[in-house]
Amino acid sequence: MEARLQRRLQRQGWDLAVDAYEPLWQAQLAGAQAALLAGAALAPGEQVLDVACGTGLVTFAAARAVGPTGRVVGVDLAGRMVAAAGRRADTLGLANVGFARMDAEALALPDASVDAVLCSLGLMYLPEPAQALREMRRVLRPGGRLALAVWGDRARCGWQAVFGIVDAEVTSEVCPLFFDLGQQDTLAHLCAALQFETVQQRRVAVTLEYADGVAASDAAFVGGPAALAWAHFDAAVRARARTRYLEAIAAWKHGAGYRVPGEFVIVTALR
């Protein structure tokens, strides 16, 4: 897919997903986010950049870690996500956090200006993740820390059937390279090739729990990367897609709900 088109589709899709994202994914992503923040080892007074911040779940946790003498800036390509995060920051009364709409592949920040860069489950959506990592390295101070999370091995992510189901209904693939960075040591090797040092990787297995089939299928179609395609489906296509998805995750049905396996890859490194 042409890079400009991919960026536009991702921006539009995540703008559509903004209201559903936290209700459908906050609990399910908590394990990856906690592992990412533990790897970042943020300290009071530090300056932090959160790339692909979404509604600010990681940003707010980072802001609490760096305290009132530190500052965290969250950036995202989706304007509605950034706006929602800003409103939440106001509600929480967090004075040490800010948000801006920004392309991860062209960060509008000075060289060597932050102590740590975080990116939780954002690299999979970028046309050129290597370019985003170059930008992250550029804005890091010498000795600064990088902490990344991506989805892991496709075979260990029970919800992955959503992509094939959506692709069968549209003319182009939704996220053709989604699982590439989570295969084997791909992301760690990429970081090392881009001159990051002390690169470490670990895998985190999780269970994504949903109360019923509606919640499980809404998470797959409404609150994530398929949201743009879903918005254009008519009622018949939506019903067909839901049925196919629930069939795909039937092995993980537990009572009325579902316990779907997932895996994250956490990579940390230094500039």
Buried (B, 14 or more C-beta within 10 A) or exposed (E): BEEEEBBEBBBBBBBBBBEBBBEBBEEBBEBBBBBBBEBBEBBEEBBBBBBBBBBBBBBBBBBBBBBEEBBBBBBBBBBBBBBBBBEBBEEEEBEBBBBBBBBBBEBEBEEEBBBBBBBBBBBBBBBEBBBBBBBBBBBBBEEBBBBBBBBBBBEBBBBBBBBEBBBEBBEEEBBEBBBBBBBEEBBBEBBBEBEBEEBEBEEBEBBBBBEEBEBBBBBBBBBBBBBBBBEEBEEEBBEBBBEBBBEBBEEBBEEEBBBBBBBBBBBBBBB
